[in-house]
Amino acid sequence: MTLQKRIWDLIVLAIFVFAAAFVSAPWFAFRALKAAAQYEDVQAIGELVDFPAVRSSLTAQLVADAPAAKPEAPSIWRDPLGVFKKAVEPIAPTEPKVDRYLTVSGFSALTRGYAPGAAPPAPASGDALKQAFTGPHPTIAYWDPNRVRIAVKRPGARGKTTVFTFERQALFTWKLAHIRLPADERQG
């Protein structure tokens, strides 16, 4: 083999390695998020998640649609008890439903395909190996150079799928920007 042929082979190999790393980078970002949630690594989760974007996407899914026409405010002449009830009801807004999704346990449950609070305990080390072979496995639902969607099906309920959308921040850096919940868990 000549030196020129070896250099050409190295260039082709380098291009192949670069392309493989570029294509698989979002998959590794998802795996890193899953591992960080499993081991409660808050700093790693903070680096992998765009919290304002994920919060707004989840809020839009969890807030019930506003009624088409708001009911008329009670009148003191027609409904004096209704006016009194409106005056004494709490002014503080209800706790946002999205907060339970943005915790370490929430991310851990979501990356395994469950809703927060509904996930069974993490499997033991022997069961984890069995689960790695039996699945369900995350799949890439959509891929383009700047955005990737990874779908995770819920074990035991294959019709329920949580979709994670990662956006490219730098050449090999991807951040979670959106989570789409299964249809029956969305209210908005």
C-alpha positions, 0 to 999 in steps of 0.5 A: 500500500502506498502512503497516499492510499493510507492517507485517503483511507484515514480521511474516509475513516475520519469522515465516517467517524464524524458522521456517526458521532454527529448522527448518534449525539442526540441518542447519547443526550437522551441516555445521559438524561435518563442516567442523570435522572436515575442517579439524581444528578441535578447538575447534569439534568440542568445542563441537558434540559432547557427548563424554560422551553420544557416548562412552557411546552408542558404548561400548554399541554396540562392547562385546560382550555379556557371556556369559550365564554366566561360566565357573567360576574355575579351581581349584588342585586341578582345573586348577593350570595354569589358575590360574597362567595366570589369575594372570599374565595382564595386569590392565590392561584392553584399550584401548577401541575407542571412542577411534578414533571420537572423534578428528578423523579419526574424526569426519571419516570418520563424517560422510562415511559411513565407519568410522574408518580406512577412509575414502579421502583427502579429495577434491581441490578439483575432485573435491569439487565433483563429489562435492557433486553426485553424493552421497551426501547426508546426509538427515534421518531424523527431526525434532522440536523437540528432537531430529534424526537425520541419516543418512549412507549410505556411498558404494558401500555404500548399505545401511550408514548412520551416524545422527547424533542432535543434541539442542537445547541452546538455541533455535538451538544443537544438539549431537551426542549420539548416533552409531548405527553400521551394524549390521555394525559394532556388536558389542553 
